[in-house]
């Protein structure tokens, strides 16, 4: 039997973990610096919390956890005989695995509202699970890194999230474009073209403009029952060109009779104004075709793309005005951003941007020839570790070649060889594994070399 | 609808996360310093990997994940009609949630053996899931922190794990006793009393000596079919008193005809000898009643108890000679230790041992009265953050009382109040929230105060 893991899941090796920890470390450091506080929620939520929050398609992609004990006995015989998977899954399972971090966060806020001081700035970096068809870059278990501010309408929050995105990718050395739009503008556009009841359909389709092009977007809109006349009206909006100010100018003119749309425009203007005294490293672009699939967004929406690869969206977010309403807490507005750690990993990997010096890894390996050498080295090993330096001793008496091979394969920086000569002189033979250079040093010199 | 989470699971608030991160941080730092490398495995494993590894009881406690799609259609009608939960669960589910970190690690080692240089020192800190009856201190989702060395028979490894345990609890300021025993000694004892075919039953029962006392242990042994004569022979062994050397001396005498037992004794002696030049802070005790439930252990076994509370075992481990055998890789010996983060949390909480200074948390909040103050403060806020200091601005124009209340509730160290006067003087009014002290400072003085 050859062992394997479920499709769409992954093992992470020590090298991969180092790189992942680097990404998480950068993101967390920025979140902390911007005053966000970490929470965690359970991997399993009640299905009643999760179902109906991600659309019909999302419900199907939830991983459901079989009830413990005699789960079948509790199911009515008649229903059992029908053998209908959809109906049965709700009876066989009460719990499901977290699908994203946003819905559990909304549940958390409502459940613990008495303990929370609003505005609440929380971040969360945990895995989520989706029974999606696995493919390149898409996994069934992957990590999200989310920061949200809930309980404040101020557009200062949107500004801060854009600064956070800019800062994270600047530290990671990834060149990005941050695309911004506003759901209210999209609503205004839907009104303009006389299709305000079809706003969801329209946004879903125009979100694909980047990928499928204008022709296909128009075809899909027709398919969804949007009239040709409306599609013709939509075209000039989708093709608006120019600087941010030029786009805003033309939009104001187009949407002059639609209040919601104008509100969206003035929000965008305010965010740009707040950002005017910041030197963003990223490009910030007003993209009227940006829609983002999730239908809980109600205000600003954001999406981040890496410029030097074709990997696509590596971060996104937006404002939602009533995410907690479904759990019984109305009128609480929030805004959030989510970093896709796996996509960011792929970008760093593709562009060769991972730091060459590892954050972890053993600095020194003691190499010995016999029990004598081992006993001589043990107290030295302890002293090195007491000085906060990562060190090991090869645990067996083995050929020196084997021990050096171990050091090589584990990227250990130095080895300290302990032979008869060294024991006599109360020293070690210190070898730099990168340069090959070696010299006999006493304990004091050893510590100096390791700390240098 | 009042939102809730599945029983036996928990949300972690920012304060709890800080404390948990403190525990994980200490454990990881020590693991790294001892040359261990981190890996992660998927939350879901194939049920074929997990089933049969934790005994019959363990199989029942596995959380199973319902197959996606039309899961019922694939099940034979005849079997379906039987409605037998036990039989069905294997057909409804192919995947289960990780029950511990050891079995997935064994699976990992076999699956990736070509990429691994042995001895392999790995650590792993991830959640595990068990459908246990929830009770105080026992959860259905909890974290394990495991370090194992696999591919080496050397008892140096046992020594190092004991040093790691000692170091972790020394840094956490928890006084502990480390109990050590050896499965080979237990096997020798079973032979001595003429019950070597019942070794598993015997170890399971005597493991409870601490909790239920000698009388009840004897009663349980009788129940398991151990003869009274054997129980009488066992008694003096269980009640062996004295120093380590005294116990070892008596044991050698008792087990003089049983080779396995004598091997176990000499392993214990070697480990104590390796440790003789270390100053352990913890008490190290040879406990012949220590058995540890898991039946994959074959050599040294370890258990750690906190001395100043009744919380029980907070860490444990041991040597296993053939964990990878079940996945097709024979003859690889390993030894490991596992820290129970949740139990350690409870000990630190009970004994008030958490550090009072948090590792995270906002250092400075800008408080303002109007849009003017906000615009004045924004560039200052950016400068403070650029200096690596965690800072926020209250995002709304709100009453000063509300903003100060926010600072208080979030344990923010300083607030920088920005009024007309401060804007005129290009300064802020800096208030220390602990002492109440406040003074007008310019940007340079502000940075000095924050860094000091």
Interface residues (C-beta under 8 A of the other chain):
Chain A: X1 X2 X3 X4 X5 X6 X9 X10 X11 X12 X13 X14 X17 X18 X21 X32 X33 X34 X35 X37 X38 X39 X40 X41 X42 X43 X44 X45 X46 X48 X49 X60 X61 X63 X64 X65 X66 X68 X69 X70 X71 X72 X73 X75 X80 X83 X84 X85 X88 X89 X92 X93 X94 X95 X97 X107 X108 X110 X111 X112 X115 X117 X119 X121 X122 X127 X129 X131 X140 X141 X149 X152 X153 X154 X156 X157 X160 X163 X274 X277 X278 X327 X328 X360 X361 X362 X365 X374 X378 X379 X382 X385 X388 X389 X390 X391 X392 X393 X395 X396 X405 X406 X409 X410
Chain B: X1 X2 X3 X4 X5 X6 X9 X10 X11 X12 X13 X14 X17 X18 X21 X32 X33 X34 X35 X37 X38 X39 X40 X41 X42 X43 X44 X45 X46 X48 X49 X60 X61 X63 X64 X65 X66 X68 X69 X70 X71 X72 X73 X75 X80 X83 X84 X85 X88 X89 X92 X93 X94 X95 X97 X107 X108 X110 X111 X112 X115 X117 X119 X121 X122 X127 X129 X131 X140 X141 X149 X152 X153 X154 X156 X157 X160 X163 X274 X277 X278 X327 X328 X360 X361 X362 X365 X374 X378 X379 X382 X385 X388 X389 X390 X391 X392 X393 X395 X396 X405 X406 X409 X410
